Amino acid sequence: MSDRHQDYENLQIDELNYNTYLKVPELTSLQQLRSDPRHHDEMFFIVIHQSFELWFKEILHEIDLLAAFIDEGNVSRVLKVIKRIIAIMTCLTQQIQLLGTLTPKEFSGFREAL
């Protein structure tokens, strides 16, 4: 067996990369449709709401940092964190418009499964 082949055999499968760092397979497996038969728009509904929850988690994370900077009296960092929170809130405001593309009839197609 060549040294190159042996190096390949010893390569760690859990090497850090985009998918492993962000846990993309786990993240994208969290969308569990409940409608039966499957309703196409249910996935859309779940993804929008899950992404909102992730952004809310990030806002809380930023607020913790904001509180620490306020306690330190670090005005420049306070302003930077506030700007980030505002940017996230702007994103959320725009993102909520996506729900407007889901008609009441489409929503009712899977609502009973929720």
N, CA, C and O atoms as a Tinker XYZ file with bonds, in Angstrom:
   456  protein
     1  N      0.853000   -1.173000    0.000000    73     2
     2  CA     0.000000    0.000000    0.000000    64     1     3
     3  C      0.901000    1.239000    0.000000    63     2     4     5
     4  O      1.841000    1.325000    0.789000    81     3
     5  N      0.613000    2.188000   -0.879000    73     3     6
     6  CA     1.432000    3.396000   -0.963000    64     5     7
     7  C      1.210000    4.286000    0.256000    63     6     8     9
     8  O      0.184000    4.209000    0.931000    81     7
     9  N      2.217000    5.142000    0.518000    73     7    10
    10  CA     2.094000    6.080000    1.642000    64     9    11
    11  C      0.892000    6.999000    1.456000    63    10    12    13
    12  O      0.184000    7.320000    2.411000    81    11
    13  N      0.676000    7.414000    0.219000    73    11    14
    14  CA    -0.447000    8.312000   -0.064000    64    13    15
    15  C     -1.768000    7.623000    0.267000    63    14    16    17
    16  O     -2.656000    8.235000    0.860000    81    15
    17  N     -1.899000    6.365000   -0.109000    73    15    18
    18  CA    -3.123000    5.626000    0.182000    64    17    19
    19  C     -3.291000    5.445000    1.689000    63    18    20    21
    20  O     -4.399000    5.564000    2.212000    81    19
    21  N     -2.188000    5.156000    2.389000    73    19    22
    22  CA    -2.245000    4.993000    3.847000    64    21    23
    23  C     -2.675000    6.305000    4.510000    63    22    24    25
    24  O     -3.465000    6.291000    5.454000    81    23
    25  N     -2.160000    7.435000    4.022000    73    23    26
    26  CA    -2.563000    8.738000    4.561000    64    25    27
    27  C     -4.060000    8.946000    4.380000    63    26    28    29
    28  O     -4.738000    9.459000    5.270000    81    27
    29  N     -4.566000    8.547000    3.229000    73    27    30
    30  CA    -5.994000    8.680000    2.965000    64    29    31
    31  C     -6.797000    7.810000    3.925000    63    30    32    33
    32  O     -7.837000    8.235000    4.429000    81    31
    33  N     -6.322000    6.603000    4.177000    73    31    34
    34  CA    -7.014000    5.688000    5.088000    64    33    35
    35  C     -7.060000    6.246000    6.510000    63    34    36    37
    36  O     -8.023000    6.014000    7.241000    81    35
    37  N     -6.025000    6.977000    6.894000    73    35    38
    38  CA    -5.940000    7.523000    8.249000    64    37    39
    39  C     -6.644000    8.872000    8.398000    63    38    40    41
    40  O     -6.718000    9.421000    9.497000    81    39
    41  N     -7.149000    9.392000    7.315000    73    39    42
    42  CA    -7.826000   10.691000    7.345000    64    41    43
    43  C     -9.028000   10.636000    8.280000    63    42    44    45
    44  O     -9.821000    9.695000    8.229000    81    43
    45  N     -9.155000   11.625000    9.111000    73    43    46
    46  CA   -10.281000   11.689000   10.039000    64    45    47
    47  C    -11.564000   12.014000    9.279000    63    46    48    49
    48  O    -11.617000   12.977000    8.514000    81    47
    49  N    -12.585000   11.209000    9.498000    73    47    50
    50  CA   -13.862000   11.433000    8.834000    64    49    51
    51  C    -14.553000   12.666000    9.397000    63    50    52    53
    52  O    -15.306000   13.334000    8.689000    81    51
    53  N    -14.302000   12.971000   10.662000    73    51    54
    54  CA   -14.969000   14.102000   11.287000    64    53    55
    55  C    -14.189000   15.408000   11.123000    63    54    56    57
    56  O    -14.325000   16.323000   11.935000    81    55
    57  N    -13.380000   15.488000   10.082000    73    55    58
    58  CA   -12.616000   16.685000    9.795000    64    57    59
    59  C    -13.557000   17.883000    9.686000    63    58    60    61
    60  O    -14.660000   17.771000    9.151000    81    59
    61  N    -13.115000   19.019000   10.192000    73    59    62
    62  CA   -13.952000   20.210000   10.187000    64    61    63
    63  C    -14.116000   20.751000    8.771000    63    62    64    65
    64  O    -13.136000   21.001000    8.069000    81    63
    65  N    -15.352000   20.922000    8.371000    73    63    66
    66  CA   -15.674000   21.558000    7.104000    64    65    67
    67  C    -17.020000   22.263000    7.273000    63    66    68    69
    68  O    -17.613000   22.233000    8.352000    81    67
    69  N    -17.484000   22.880000    6.229000    73    67    70
    70  CA   -18.731000   23.648000    6.290000    64    69    71
    71  C    -19.877000   22.811000    6.851000    63    70    72    73
    72  O    -20.569000   23.245000    7.772000    81    71
    73  N    -20.078000   21.630000    6.309000    73    71    74
    74  CA   -21.198000   20.772000    6.733000    64    73    75
    75  C    -21.080000   20.317000    8.177000    63    74    76    77
    76  O    -22.067000   20.314000    8.913000    81    75
    77  N    -19.875000   19.933000    8.587000    73    75    78
    78  CA   -19.730000   19.444000    9.957000    64    77    79
    79  C    -19.777000   20.586000   10.960000    63    78    80    81
    80  O    -20.348000   20.432000   12.040000    81    79
    81  N    -19.194000   21.720000   10.628000    73    79    82
    82  CA   -19.195000   22.862000   11.542000    64    81    83
    83  C    -20.613000   23.379000   11.775000    63    82    84    85
    84  O    -21.009000   23.629000   12.913000    81    83
    85  N    -21.367000   23.537000   10.703000    73    83    86
    86  CA   -22.735000   24.059000   10.806000    64    85    87
    87  C    -23.773000   22.968000   11.038000    63    86    88    89
    88  O    -24.952000   23.259000   11.237000    81    87
    89  N    -23.334000   21.719000   11.011000    73    87    90
    90  CA   -24.241000   20.577000   11.201000    64    89    91
    91  C    -25.419000   20.638000   10.218000    63    90    92    93
    92  O    -26.582000   20.475000   10.588000    81    91
    93  N    -25.066000   20.877000    8.964000    73    91    94
    94  CA   -26.079000   21.032000    7.916000    64    93    95
    95  C    -26.990000   19.813000    7.800000    63    94    96    97
    96  O    -28.205000   19.989000    7.710000    81    95
    97  N    -26.470000   18.596000    7.798000    73    95    98
    98  CA   -27.390000   17.455000    7.696000    64    97    99
    99  C    -28.409000   17.419000    8.835000    63    98   100   101
   100  O    -29.586000   17.137000    8.611000    81    99
   101  N    -27.950000   17.705000   10.063000    73    99   102
   102  CA   -28.881000   17.711000   11.198000    64   101   103
   103  C    -29.889000   18.849000   11.068000    63   102   104   105
   104  O    -31.084000   18.666000   11.302000    81   103
   105  N    -29.394000   20.021000   10.694000    73   103   106
   106  CA   -30.259000   21.191000   10.555000    64   105   107
   107  C    -31.339000   20.965000    9.500000    63   106   108   109
   108  O    -32.508000   21.283000    9.715000    81   107
   109  N    -30.936000   20.419000    8.375000    73   107   110
   110  CA   -31.904000   20.232000    7.293000    64   109   111
   111  C    -32.777000   18.995000    7.477000    63   110   112   113
   112  O    -33.667000   18.730000    6.669000    81   111
   113  N    -32.520000   18.243000    8.538000    73   111   114
   114  CA   -33.394000   17.102000    8.830000    64   113   115
   115  C    -34.468000   17.459000    9.859000    63   114   116   117
   116  O    -35.300000   16.618000   10.200000    81   115
   117  N    -34.457000   18.682000   10.350000    73   115   118
   118  CA   -35.391000   19.099000   11.403000    64   117   119
   119  C    -36.778000   19.471000   10.878000    63   118   120   121
   120  O    -37.696000   19.676000   11.673000    81   119
   121  N    -36.944000   19.560000    9.592000    73   119   122
   122  CA   -38.233000   19.928000    9.021000    64   121   123
   123  C    -39.084000   18.666000    8.863000    63   122   124   125
   124  O    -38.973000   17.942000    7.874000    81   123
   125  N    -39.918000   18.428000    9.843000    73   123   126
   126  CA   -40.748000   17.225000    9.873000    64   125   127
   127  C    -42.188000   17.582000    9.515000    63   126   128   129
   128  O    -42.930000   18.106000   10.345000    81   127
   129  N    -42.572000   17.298000    8.291000    73   127   130
   130  CA   -43.936000   17.571000    7.856000    64   129   131
   131  C    -44.895000   16.615000    8.547000    63   130   132   133
   132  O    -44.607000   15.428000    8.702000    81   131
   133  N    -46.035000   17.147000    8.959000    73   131   134
   134  CA   -47.025000   16.337000    9.665000    64   133   135
   135  C    -48.263000   16.077000    8.817000    63   134   136   137
   136  O    -49.059000   15.192000    9.131000    81   135
   137  N    -48.425000   16.839000    7.755000    73   135   138
   138  CA   -49.628000   16.676000    6.938000    64   137   139
   139  C    -49.599000   15.337000    6.209000    63   138   140   141
   140  O    -48.544000   14.843000    5.813000    81   139
   141  N    -50.780000   14.772000    6.046000    73   139   142
   142  CA   -50.924000   13.504000    5.336000    64   141   143
   143  C    -52.220000   13.548000    4.548000    63   142   144   145
   144  O    -53.297000   13.523000    5.144000    81   143
   145  N    -52.148000   13.614000    3.240000    73   143   146
   146  CA   -50.940000   13.546000    2.422000    64   145   147
   147  C    -50.083000   14.808000    2.595000    63   146   148   149
   148  O    -50.558000   15.852000    3.043000    81   147
   149  N    -48.812000   14.671000    2.226000    73   147   150
   150  CA   -47.872000   15.780000    2.350000    64   149   151
   151  C    -48.383000   16.990000    1.579000    63   150   152   153
   152  O    -48.843000   16.883000    0.443000    81   151
   153  N    -48.288000   18.150000    2.237000    73   151   154
   154  CA   -48.682000   19.399000    1.592000    64   153   155
   155  C    -47.416000   20.210000    1.334000    63   154   156   157
   156  O    -46.656000   20.502000    2.257000    81   155
   157  N    -47.197000   20.570000    0.076000    73   155   158
   158  CA   -45.979000   21.260000   -0.345000    64   157   159
   159  C    -45.673000   22.492000    0.511000    63   158   160   161
   160  O    -44.520000   22.693000    0.892000    81   159
   161  N    -46.653000   23.303000    0.817000    73   159   162
   162  CA   -46.436000   24.572000    1.510000    64   161   163
   163  C    -46.106000   24.417000    2.991000    63   162   164   165
   164  O    -45.682000   25.381000    3.629000    81   163
   165  N    -46.289000   23.244000    3.539000    73   163   166
   166  CA   -45.944000   23.036000    4.945000    64   165   167
   167  C    -44.436000   23.197000    5.160000    63   166   168   169
   168  O    -44.019000   23.753000    6.176000    81   167
   169  N    -43.624000   22.726000    4.231000    73   167   170
   170  CA   -42.169000   22.885000    4.333000    64   169   171
   171  C    -41.812000   24.373000    4.387000    63   170   172   173
   172  O    -40.999000   24.791000    5.211000    81   171
   173  N    -42.415000   25.156000    3.520000    73   171   174
   174  CA   -42.200000   26.604000    3.471000    64   173   175
   175  C    -42.518000   27.225000    4.829000    63   174   176   177
   176  O    -41.737000   28.022000    5.350000    81   175
   177  N    -43.655000   26.861000    5.395000    73   175   178
   178  CA   -44.109000   27.365000    6.689000    64   177   179
   179  C    -43.107000   27.012000    7.796000    63   178   180   181
   180  O    -42.768000   27.860000    8.622000    81   179
   181  N    -42.645000   25.782000    7.808000    73   179   182
   182  CA   -41.705000   25.324000    8.835000    64   181   183
   183  C    -40.372000   26.057000    8.716000    63   182   184   185
   184  O    -39.835000   26.534000    9.716000    81   183
   185  N    -39.839000   26.149000    7.511000    73   183   186
   186  CA   -38.536000   26.784000    7.312000    64   185   187
   187  C    -38.576000   28.251000    7.732000    63   186   188   189
   188  O    -37.648000   28.731000    8.383000    81   187
   189  N    -39.626000   28.958000    7.372000    73   187   190
   190  CA   -39.743000   30.363000    7.777000    64   189   191
   191  C    -39.729000   30.476000    9.296000    63   190   192   193
   192  O    -38.991000   31.289000    9.853000    81   191
   193  N    -40.529000   29.677000    9.956000    73   191   194
   194  CA   -40.630000   29.792000   11.410000    64   193   195
   195  C    -39.366000   29.309000   12.121000    63   194   196   197
   196  O    -38.975000   29.884000   13.137000    81   195
   197  N    -38.733000   28.276000   11.611000    73   195   198
   198  CA   -37.482000   27.834000   12.223000    64   197   199
   199  C    -36.391000   28.889000   12.052000    63   198   200   201
   200  O    -35.592000   29.112000   12.962000    81   199
   201  N    -36.356000   29.533000   10.896000    73   199   202
   202  CA   -35.342000   30.573000   10.705000    64   201   203
   203  C    -35.606000   31.761000   11.626000    63   202   204   205
   204  O    -34.664000   32.377000   12.125000    81   203
   205  N    -36.879000   32.089000   11.857000    73   203   206
   206  CA   -37.203000   33.126000   12.842000    64   205   207
   207  C    -36.637000   32.753000   14.206000    63   206   208   209
   208  O    -36.030000   33.589000   14.875000    81   207
   209  N    -36.830000   31.518000   14.618000    73   207   210
   210  CA   -36.353000   31.083000   15.930000    64   209   211
   211  C    -34.833000   31.180000   16.036000    63   210   212   213
   212  O    -34.305000   31.545000   17.086000    81   211
   213  N    -34.132000   30.856000   14.956000    73   211   214
   214  CA   -32.675000   30.990000   14.963000    64   213   215
   215  C    -32.258000   32.451000   15.106000    63   214   216   217
   216  O    -31.331000   32.768000   15.851000    81   215
   217  N    -32.947000   33.335000   14.388000    73   215   218
   218  CA   -32.640000   34.767000   14.515000    64   217   219
   219  C    -32.966000   35.279000   15.910000    63   218   220   221
   220  O    -32.221000   36.096000   16.451000    81   219
   221  N    -34.061000   34.818000   16.504000    73   219   222
   222  CA   -34.393000   35.228000   17.872000    64   221   223
   223  C    -33.298000   34.774000   18.842000    63   222   224   225
   224  O    -32.925000   35.509000   19.757000    81   223
   225  N    -32.795000   33.575000   18.636000    73   223   226
   226  CA   -31.699000   33.077000   19.475000    64   225   227
   227  C    -30.483000   33.987000   19.338000    63   226   228   229
   228  O    -29.829000   34.309000   20.331000    81   227
   229  N    -30.182000   34.397000   18.118000    73   227   230
   230  CA   -29.034000   35.278000   17.883000    64   229   231
   231  C    -29.250000   36.645000   18.530000    63   230   232   233
   232  O    -28.312000   37.215000   19.086000    81   231
   233  N    -30.459000   37.171000   18.467000    73   231   234
   234  CA   -30.744000   38.458000   19.117000    64   233   235
   235  C    -30.486000   38.357000   20.617000    63   234   236   237
   236  O    -29.878000   39.256000   21.198000    81   235
   237  N    -30.934000   37.288000   21.244000    73   235   238
   238  CA   -30.685000   37.104000   22.679000    64   237   239
   239  C    -29.186000   37.007000   22.971000    63   238   240   241
   240  O    -28.705000   37.531000   23.976000    81   239
   241  N    -28.465000   36.339000   22.095000    73   239   242
   242  CA   -27.009000   36.230000   22.220000    64   241   243
   243  C    -26.370000   37.622000   22.151000    63   242   244   245
   244  O    -25.479000   37.941000   22.938000    81   243
   245  N    -26.826000   38.436000   21.216000    73   243   246
   246  CA   -26.308000   39.801000   21.066000    64   245   247
   247  C    -26.684000   40.671000   22.270000    63   246   248   249
   248  O    -25.891000   41.511000   22.694000    81   247
   249  N    -27.867000   40.479000   22.813000    73   247   250
   250  CA   -28.299000   41.259000   23.978000    64   249   251
   251  C    -27.410000   40.963000   25.185000    63   250   252   253
   252  O    -27.111000   41.864000   25.968000    81   251
   253  N    -26.989000   39.716000   25.339000    73   251   254
   254  CA   -26.054000   39.382000   26.420000    64   253   255
   255  C    -24.747000   40.167000   26.271000    63   254   256   257
   256  O    -24.222000   40.707000   27.244000    81   255
   257  N    -24.238000   40.222000   25.051000    73   255   258
   258  CA   -23.017000   40.983000   24.787000    64   257   259
   259  C    -23.258000   42.468000   25.016000    63   258   260   261
   260  O    -22.420000   43.160000   25.594000    81   259
   261  N    -24.395000   42.945000   24.565000    73   259   262
   262  CA   -24.764000   44.351000   24.744000    64   261   263
   263  C    -24.759000   44.727000   26.228000    63   262   264   265
   264  O    -24.232000   45.775000   26.601000    81   263
   265  N    -25.332000   43.890000   27.058000    73   263   266
   266  CA   -25.379000   44.158000   28.498000    64   265   267
   267  C    -23.970000   44.253000   29.079000    63   266   268   269
   268  O    -23.694000   45.110000   29.918000    81   267
   269  N    -23.088000   43.374000   28.633000    73   267   270
   270  CA   -21.706000   43.407000   29.125000    64   269   271
   271  C    -21.020000   44.707000   28.721000    63   270   272   273
   272  O    -20.311000   45.308000   29.528000    81   271
   273  N    -21.223000   45.143000   27.486000    73   271   274
   274  CA   -20.607000   46.392000   27.029000    64   273   275
   275  C    -21.203000   47.603000   27.740000    63   274   276   277
   276  O    -20.494000   48.572000   28.014000    81   275
   277  N    -22.485000   47.555000   28.037000    73   275   278
   278  CA   -23.111000   48.645000   28.798000    64   277   279
   279  C    -22.483000   48.717000   30.187000    63   278   280   281
   280  O    -22.157000   49.802000   30.669000    81   279
   281  N    -22.316000   47.562000   30.828000    73   279   282
   282  CA   -21.695000   47.523000   32.159000    64   281   283
   283  C    -20.273000   48.078000   32.139000    63   282   284   285
   284  O    -19.836000   48.724000   33.092000    81   283
   285  N    -19.559000   47.820000   31.045000    73   283   286
   286  CA   -18.184000   48.317000   30.906000    64   285   287
   287  C    -18.139000   49.793000   30.529000    63   286   288   289
   288  O    -17.100000   50.440000   30.656000    81   287
   289  N    -19.269000   50.325000   30.064000    73   287   290
   290  CA   -19.287000   51.706000   29.580000    64   289   291
   291  C    -18.621000   51.862000   28.226000    63   290   292   293
   292  O    -18.165000   52.950000   27.875000    81   291
   293  N    -18.563000   50.782000   27.468000    73   291   294
   294  CA   -17.909000   50.777000   26.160000    64   293   295
   295  C    -18.922000   51.207000   25.095000    63   294   296   297
   296  O    -19.561000   50.373000   24.452000    81   295
   297  N    -19.052000   52.517000   24.924000    73   295   298
   298  CA   -20.090000   53.088000   24.065000    64   297   299
   299  C    -19.946000   52.652000   22.613000    63   298   300   301
   300  O    -20.943000   52.338000   21.963000    81   299
   301  N    -18.722000   52.630000   22.096000    73   299   302
   302  CA   -18.552000   52.269000   20.679000    64   301   303
   303  C    -18.997000   50.829000   20.416000    63   302   304   305
   304  O    -19.611000   50.545000   19.387000    81   303
   305  N    -18.690000   49.931000   21.338000    73   303   306
   306  CA   -19.123000   48.533000   21.165000    64   305   307
   307  C    -20.628000   48.399000   21.362000    63   306   308   309
   308  O    -21.275000   47.604000   20.680000    81   307
   309  N    -21.188000   49.171000   22.290000    73   307   310
   310  CA   -22.643000   49.174000   22.497000    64   309   311
   311  C    -23.341000   49.546000   21.197000    63   310   312   313
   312  O    -24.292000   48.884000   20.782000    81   311
   313  N    -22.864000   50.606000   20.559000    73   311   314
   314  CA   -23.483000   51.062000   19.310000    64   313   315
   315  C    -23.351000   50.016000   18.211000    63   314   316   317
   316  O    -24.281000   49.810000   17.431000    81   315
   317  N    -22.196000   49.356000   18.147000    73   315   318
   318  CA   -21.994000   48.319000   17.123000    64   317   319
   319  C    -22.987000   47.171000   17.309000    63   318   320   321
   320  O    -23.581000   46.700000   16.340000    81   319
   321  N    -23.166000   46.723000   18.549000    73   319   322
   322  CA   -24.084000   45.612000   18.810000    64   321   323
   323  C    -25.525000   46.036000   18.532000    63   322   324   325
   324  O    -26.306000   45.258000   17.985000    81   323
   325  N    -25.875000   47.255000   18.903000    73   323   326
   326  CA   -27.230000   47.754000   18.619000    64   325   327
   327  C    -27.479000   47.771000   17.115000    63   326   328   329
   328  O    -28.558000   47.392000   16.659000    81   327
   329  N    -26.486000   48.210000   16.344000    73   327   330
   330  CA   -26.632000   48.221000   14.880000    64   329   331
   331  C    -26.854000   46.811000   14.344000    63   330   332   333
   332  O    -27.650000   46.607000   13.428000    81   331
   333  N    -26.149000   45.845000   14.915000    73   331   334
   334  CA   -26.326000   44.456000   14.470000    64   333   335
   335  C    -27.739000   43.972000   14.790000    63   334   336   337
   336  O    -28.384000   43.343000   13.951000    81   335
   337  N    -28.216000   44.259000   15.988000    73   335   338
   338  CA   -29.573000   43.846000   16.374000    64   337   339
   339  C    -30.603000   44.494000   15.461000    63   338   340   341
   340  O    -31.562000   43.843000   15.046000    81   339
   341  N    -30.412000   45.768000   15.145000    73   339   342
   342  CA   -31.330000   46.462000   14.230000    64   341   343
   343  C    -31.300000   45.805000   12.851000    63   342   344   345
   344  O    -32.344000   45.638000   12.221000    81   343
   345  N    -30.108000   45.432000   12.381000    73   343   346
   346  CA   -29.994000   44.772000   11.071000    64   345   347
   347  C    -30.733000   43.436000   11.075000    63   346   348   349
   348  O    -31.395000   43.089000   10.097000    81   347
   349  N    -30.622000   42.691000   12.164000    73   347   350
   350  CA   -31.340000   41.415000   12.263000    64   349   351
   351  C    -32.841000   41.657000   12.265000    63   350   352   353
   352  O    -33.589000   40.948000   11.592000    81   351
   353  N    -33.281000   42.655000   13.018000    73   351   354
   354  CA   -34.716000   42.971000   13.069000    64   353   355
   355  C    -35.227000   43.411000   11.695000    63   354   356   357
   356  O    -36.353000   43.086000   11.318000    81   355
   357  N    -34.406000   44.144000   10.951000    73   355   358
   358  CA   -34.775000   44.542000    9.587000    64   357   359
   359  C    -34.937000   43.308000    8.710000    63   358   360   361
   360  O    -35.885000   43.209000    7.931000    81   359
   361  N    -34.012000   42.379000    8.844000    73   359   362
   362  CA   -34.098000   41.119000    8.095000    64   361   363
   363  C    -35.384000   40.382000    8.444000    63   362   364   365
   364  O    -36.072000   39.879000    7.555000    81   363
   365  N    -35.712000   40.315000    9.727000    73   363   366
   366  CA   -36.931000   39.624000   10.162000    64   365   367
   367  C    -38.179000   40.308000    9.619000    63   366   368   369
   368  O    -39.142000   39.646000    9.231000    81   367
   369  N    -38.157000   41.630000    9.596000    73   367   370
   370  CA   -39.300000   42.380000    9.068000    64   369   371
   371  C    -39.511000   42.056000    7.592000    63   370   372   373
   372  O    -40.643000   41.890000    7.139000    81   371
   373  N    -38.415000   41.969000    6.851000    73   371   374
   374  CA   -38.521000   41.614000    5.434000    64   373   375
   375  C    -38.924000   40.152000    5.268000    63   374   376   377
   376  O    -39.712000   39.813000    4.386000    81   375
   377  N    -38.387000   39.305000    6.109000    73   375   378
   378  CA   -38.660000   37.872000    6.010000    64   377   379
   379  C    -40.125000   37.552000    6.277000    63   378   380   381
   380  O    -40.670000   36.620000    5.687000    81   379
   381  N    -40.762000   38.305000    7.149000    73   379   382
   382  CA   -42.160000   38.013000    7.470000    64   381   383
   383  C    -43.052000   38.206000    6.242000    63   382   384   385
   384  O    -44.136000   37.629000    6.154000    81   383
   385  N    -42.589000   39.014000    5.310000    73   383   386
   386  CA   -43.355000   39.214000    4.078000    64   385   387
   387  C    -43.469000   37.919000    3.275000    63   386   388   389
   388  O    -44.401000   37.755000    2.488000    81   387
   389  N    -42.541000   37.018000    3.470000    73   387   390
   390  CA   -42.621000   35.726000    2.782000    64   389   391
   391  C    -43.907000   34.990000    3.135000    63   390   392   393
   392  O    -44.497000   34.315000    2.292000    81   391
   393  N    -44.336000   35.124000    4.385000    73   391   394
   394  CA   -45.579000   34.455000    4.791000    64   393   395
   395  C    -46.770000   34.960000    3.997000    63   394   396   397
   396  O    -47.751000   34.238000    3.816000    81   395
   397  N    -46.690000   36.202000    3.520000    73   395   398
   398  CA   -47.764000   36.766000    2.715000    64   397   399
   399  C    -47.951000   36.065000    1.384000    63   398   400   401
   400  O    -48.976000   36.240000    0.726000    81   399
   401  N    -46.962000   35.266000    0.980000    73   399   402
   402  CA   -47.102000   34.521000   -0.275000    64   401   403
   403  C    -47.855000   33.213000   -0.068000    63   402   404   405
   404  O    -48.162000   32.506000   -1.028000    81   403
   405  N    -48.151000   32.897000    1.187000    73   403   406
   406  CA   -48.919000   31.695000    1.525000    64   405   407
   407  C    -50.374000   32.117000    1.724000    63   406   408   409
   408  O    -50.702000   32.810000    2.687000    81   407
   409  N    -51.227000   31.699000    0.821000    73   407   410
   410  CA   -52.633000   32.105000    0.902000    64   409   411
   411  C    -53.340000   31.366000    2.038000    63   410   412   413
   412  O    -52.884000   30.305000    2.463000    81   411
   413  N    -54.447000   31.917000    2.529000    73   411   414
   414  CA   -55.217000   31.210000    3.557000    64   413   415
   415  C    -55.627000   29.801000    3.111000    63   414   416   417
   416  O    -55.644000   28.871000    3.916000    81   415
   417  N    -55.953000   29.655000    1.839000    73   415   418
   418  CA   -56.340000   28.338000    1.326000    64   417   419
   419  C    -55.164000   27.366000    1.395000    63   418   420   421
   420  O    -55.330000   26.207000    1.776000    81   419
   421  N    -53.974000   27.845000    1.023000    73   419   422
   422  CA   -52.785000   26.992000    1.080000    64   421   423
   423  C    -52.473000   26.607000    2.531000    63   422   424   425
   424  O    -52.151000   25.453000    2.817000    81   423
   425  N    -52.571000   27.574000    3.435000    73   423   426
   426  CA   -52.311000   27.302000    4.849000    64   425   427
   427  C    -53.314000   26.293000    5.401000    63   426   428   429
   428  O    -52.950000   25.397000    6.163000    81   427
   429  N    -54.562000   26.442000    5.016000    73   427   430
   430  CA   -55.589000   25.519000    5.522000    64   429   431
   431  C    -55.365000   24.094000    5.012000    63   430   432   433
   432  O    -55.909000   23.140000    5.569000    81   431
   433  N    -54.565000   23.952000    3.954000    73   431   434
   434  CA   -54.266000   22.626000    3.420000    64   433   435
   435  C    -53.468000   21.753000    4.375000    63   434   436   437
   436  O    -53.488000   20.528000    4.255000    81   435
   437  N    -52.769000   22.363000    5.319000    73   435   438
   438  CA   -52.007000   21.577000    6.295000    64   437   439
   439  C    -52.263000   22.019000    7.732000    63   438   440   441
   440  O    -51.701000   21.436000    8.659000    81   439
   441  N    -53.085000   23.018000    7.933000    73   439   442
   442  CA   -53.330000   23.569000    9.273000    64   441   443
   443  C    -53.828000   22.520000   10.262000    63   442   444   445
   444  O    -53.410000   22.526000   11.420000    81   443
   445  N    -54.689000   21.644000    9.843000    73   443   446
   446  CA   -55.245000   20.642000   10.760000    64   445   447
   447  C    -54.178000   19.693000   11.297000    63   446   448   449
   448  O    -54.367000   19.085000   12.350000    81   447
   449  N    -53.070000   19.561000   10.593000    73   447   450
   450  CA   -51.998000   18.663000   11.036000    64   449   451
   451  C    -51.124000   19.294000   12.124000    63   450   452   453
   452  O    -50.322000   18.611000   12.760000    81   451
   453  N    -51.288000   20.588000   12.327000    73   451   454
   454  CA   -50.437000   21.280000   13.319000    64   453   455
   455  C    -50.980000   21.139000   14.715000    63   454   456
   456  O    -50.390000   21.658000   15.662000    81   455
